[in-house]
Amino acid sequence: MQTFGDPAHGRHSLQIEINKRLYMDEATQQRHAGFAPLQRNLMRLIDALIERFGVPAAR
């Protein structure tokens, strides 16, 4: 696995693995009713991370 974070230089990373069965039918590759709740929860997580840690300035 490639490393993307570099905490010593203020760059951190977060890896999230999501089971496809939570949001799609693996046989048909089509989204199911679980997609929208998962999307909302992920957006809440992103918003919470931004609120807590901010957004770094572009370099």
N, C-alpha and C positions, 0 to 999 in steps of 0.2 A: 504494500500500500504506500502510495506517495504521501509525503508529509506536506501539508499546506500551511500549518501554523508555525510561528516563530515568536514565542512569548517574550524572549529576550529583547526583541525589537518591536514589541507591542502589537504583534499580529497573532491572533488566536483563531482556532478553527473548531467547528462543531460538526460531527458526522451523525446523521440520523438515518436509521434504517427502518423502512416501513414495509410491513407485510402486504403484498399486493391484494390479498384476499379481503383486506379492509376496505378497498375502494373499487375493485374491478373483478369481473368474472375472468379468471385466467384462461378458460377454454376459448372464449369469444374475444377476449381483449377489450371488452366494453365496460365502461364505468357503470357502477350500480349505485344504489341509494346511499351507500357509505361514503361516496366521493365528497359530496358537499359538506358533511360534518367534519371529515378529515381536513378538507381545505380550510374551513373556518378555524379549526383548532391550530393548524399550522400557522395561519395568519396571526392568530392571537399570540402564539409563541414568538413569532418574529417581532410583533409589536412590543411584547414584553422585553425581549432582548434589546431592542433599540431604546426603549425607555430606560432600561437599567444601565446599558453600556454606551449608548449613543452611537452615532455613525461616524467613523473616522474620516478625516479630511482626505480628499484625493491627493495623491503624491505625484 
